């Protein structure tokens, strides 16, 4: 396991921790982690990592969008 992989795992764990605490910084860390996982998947040609990272990235952008623009009514 490389230092980069350890860093990616740490960023992912921070994102999961923030999600559990309902902290909105989770979206930043989720997007960062998914981009990093996507890079690893592309470098190593691991299709399952590429597909999952793309799906999670889309969901993370959707969550960030909903938090930033749709949740202004105090919900």
Protein Blocks (a to p, Z undefined) as FASTA:
>chain_A
ZZklmmmmmmmmmmmmmmmnopaklmmmmmmmmmmmmmmmmmnopaklmmmmmmmmmmmm
mmmmmmmmmmmnoZZ
